Amino acid sequence: MEHPESETPASTAEPRNSFLEEKAFKSRTVLVFGAITDESAGGVARRLIALDADSPAPIDMLVSSPGGHLESGDAIHDIIRFITAPVNMIGTGWVGSAATHLYLAVPRERRFCLPNTRFLIHQPSGGAGGQATDIAIHAQEIIKARERIARTISRETGRPLDQVLTDIERDRWLSAEEAVEYGLVGRIISHKTELRRGG
């Protein structure tokens, strides 16, 4: 015999999620947590477009992600630059790989992070199999992606392209302070109120 109380968690989960979604929308906050996939990028893009249609006021995007699918990160990066509402990018936890690329979609003065955030920059990785010609094509695409990522990092940090290409040859980890020095981050903050003031 089933107990009615066993249904309580399932029956309350959906209203609770809807409540949290509504609160996040009203606070103009978008979360990018976990691996970046086509599905998660689609959800982030929908929220950004909806918030942009709702108001031209700033949107706060919190990012804690190891990265993921490069082109999915590209989609978020481009949507952020496409919409009218300015986005405040706030790193927390860790921001790596494709997540670093989308993090760099906004000007440095709108790039923030919390004190314990770590950043990872590196070149894209591949693992193609199949015929030799297909492997060669895949290798060429990785080289193009590497150069594109390096150009973005160089443009947004002010670092010379040759230096960036060297820096991303291997995994390069940066603390919050090191990320500010490198030019990835504009300012380290500890509280939301610091977003609305300079310094």
N, C-alpha and C positions, 0 to 999 in steps of 0.2 A: 504494500500500500504506500502510495506517494504522500509525502508530507507537504502541505501547502507552503510552509515556510521555505522549502527548498527552492521554490521558484522566485523568491524575493530578489536575489542578486541579479538574475537575468532580466526581470521585469523592471528593475530600477536603473540598469546600465544605460539603456538608450535615452531615457529622459535626462539622466545626468550628463551624458555626452552632449546632448542638444543644449543643455544649460551652459556647459563649458564653451561650446562653440559660439553661442550667443554672446557670452561675456567676452570672449576673445575678439569677436567681431566689433563689439561696442568699444573695446579698448584699442581697436585698430592694431592688433598684435597678430603676427603670423609666426608659427613655429616650424622650424626645419630641424627635426630630430631624427637620428638614425640614418641608415643608408639611403642614398638618393637613387630612386628608381623612376621609371616612366610614370608609375602610378602616383608616387608621392609628389613628383614634379607637377603632374596634372592638378593635384589637389592644391598645391601652393599657388600655381598660376591662377586657378579659379578664385581663390581668396584674394589675391592681389588685384585682379581685375574687378571683383565685386567691391572691394574697399575703395579702389580708385574711382569707380562709378558713384559710390556713396558720397565721397567728399575728397577735396584736394589736400586735406590735412595729412601730416606725416604718418607713415606706417612704420611700426617697430617690428623688425624681423629678428627673432632669436634663433641662432644657429648653433647646434651641437651635433656634428656629423663627421664620420670618418671619410666621407666622400661616397663614391659609388659610380654610377653610370655617367660618363663624361658628358654625353650629349643631353642627358636629363638635367645635369647641372647647367649646361649651356642654355637650355630653355628657360630656366629660372633667371639666370643672369640677364638674358635678353628681354624677358618680360619686365624685370625691374627697371631696365633702361627705357622700355617702351611706354610704360604708364606715366601719367602726369604727376601723381602724388609722390613726393620725395620719400625715400626709405631710409630709416636709421638701421644700420646693420649692427647687431650685438652678438659677438662671439661668446660662447660659454662652453665649459667642458673641453671639447677639442674640435678644431676646425681643420679638416685635412682634405688634401687632394681636390676632387671636384667641388667640395664644399668651400674650399678656399677660393676657387674660381668664381663661384656665385657671390661669395662674400665681397669680392673686389668689384662688384657691379656698381657700387656707389662711390662718390668722391671720398677722399680720405677724411674730410671733416665730418662725414657721417658714418665712419667706421669706428665702432667702439668694441671693447671687450671687457668682461669681468675679470677680476684679478688672477684667478687660477686657470684661465684659458690657455691651452697649448695649440700651436699651429703647425701644420705639416705641409711643406711644398715638395713636390717631386714630379718627375716626368710620368706620363701615362704608361701603364704596363699592358702587355699583350700576351696572348696565349693561343694564337691561331694554329689550326691544324689543317690538313687537307693537302691539295696539290701544291707543288712548289710555286706555281704562278700565283695562286691565291695567297700563300704565305708571303710572297714578295709584295703583293698589293697591300696586304695588311701592314707589313713593316713600313711601307711608304706612308700609309695613313697615320701610323703612330708618330713618325718623324714630323709630319705636318701638324699633328695635334700638339706635339712637344713644342714646336716653334710658336704655335698660336698661344699656348699657355704662357710661354716665356715672354712673349710680346705683351700680353695682358699684365703680367706681374711687373714687367719693366715699366710699362706706361703708368700703372697705378702706384708704384712705389718710388719711381724716379731712379731706380737702379739701372746701370748699363745693361743692355741685352746680353752681352758676352758674360757678364758676371752672373746673371740670372741663369743662363744656360748651364754654367758650371755648377751653380748652387743646386739646381734640380736634377743633376746627374745622379745623385743618391738622395735618400730621404734626408730632408733638412728640417729638424724640429726647432721650434722657437717658443720660448716662454712669452707671456704677455709683454714683458718689458723688452725682450729681444724683438718681438713683432713690431712694437712701436719704433724701435731704433731702425729696423729694416725698412719700415714704411708701409707695412701691411695694415697696421692699426693707427688710427688717429689719436685715440685717447683711451686710457684705462679708466673705467668707472666702477663704482661700488653700489650705486643707487640710481633708480630710474629718474629721479629729479635732476640728475647730472646731464641727462640727455638734452634738457631744455635750456641749458646755460653753457656758456663757453668757459672752459678752464675748470 
